[in-house]
């Protein structure tokens, strides 16, 4: 039970270091003995969602869950505001090809002047849902609320969603929303 002033830090109860040791030892003995069928399934799943196995395994280890969806910032998708009034933003071909082959949920977080409807129109059939992203320099609670809205639209658990972004601010979104992982766009789209 949390008391006033408790920051949910590490437990101070007796035996915490022993439990941590026992957990690490049990985990280390389990990992080398995973059945080959499980490894094959995980390698196949990593390929389905466009990740290399090492990245996929680290996400599973960190979150304890499978990746069910990706949340893309408009920066990561390179849907930036048009430089001239006549040329609108367009989804680059490499992004479109990668999204087309993705066998997981796909959502976008938009920033003004782009709206969610515009993003869906620019990537027809490639983005499942779109919602407004957090305002620039928004606090953690506002950021968390914006991310939760995006997750509710797709009915995805936060710990099964990976955020693909390009900026340091977007990296913090993953922490604020308690998402499974953050991947830089260059790493995701280059693979």
Long-range contacts (C-beta under 8 A, 24 or more apart in sequence): 48-103, 48-104, 49-102, 49-103, 49-104, 50-98, 50-101, 50-102, 50-188, 50-191, 51-188, 51-191, 52-191, 55-183, 55-187, 58-181, 59-162, 59-180, 59-181, 62-180, 62-181, 63-159, 63-160, 63-180, 63-181, 64-159, 65-157, 65-159, 65-160, 65-180, 66-160, 67-104, 67-160, 67-161, 67-162, 67-180, 67-181, 68-104, 68-105, 68-156, 68-157, 68-160, 68-161, 69-104, 69-105, 69-106, 69-107, 69-154, 69-156, 69-160, 69-161, 69-162, 70-102, 70-104, 70-105, 70-106, 70-107, 70-161, 70-162, 70-163, 70-164, 71-107, 71-108, 71-109, 71-147, 71-150, 71-151, 71-161, 71-162, 71-163, 71-164, 71-179, 72-106, 72-107, 72-108, 72-109, 72-127, 72-163, 72-164, 72-165, 72-185, 73-108, 73-109, 73-111, 73-133, 73-163, 73-164, 73-165, 73-166, 73-167, 73-170, 73-173, 73-185, 74-108, 74-109, 74-110, 74-111, 74-114, 74-119, 74-133, 75-111, 75-165, 75-166, 75-167, 75-170, 75-185, 76-164, 76-165, 76-166, 76-170, 76-185, 76-188, 76-189, 77-108, 77-119, 77-123, 77-185, 79-108, 79-114, 79-119, 79-122, 79-123, 81-113, 81-114, 88-122, 89-114, 89-122, 90-122, 91-122, 91-123, 91-126, 94-189, 95-189, 96-123, 96-126, 98-188, 98-189, 99-123, 99-126, 99-127, 100-126, 105-154, 105-156, 105-161, 107-131, 107-150, 107-151, 107-153, 107-154, 107-156, 109-133, 109-134, 109-146, 109-147, 109-150, 109-173, 111-136, 128-154, 129-153, 129-154, 133-173, 134-173, 134-176, 136-169, 137-169, 140-176, 143-172, 143-173, 143-176, 143-177, 144-176, 144-177, 144-178, 147-173, 147-176, 147-177, 147-179, 148-177, 151-177, 164-188
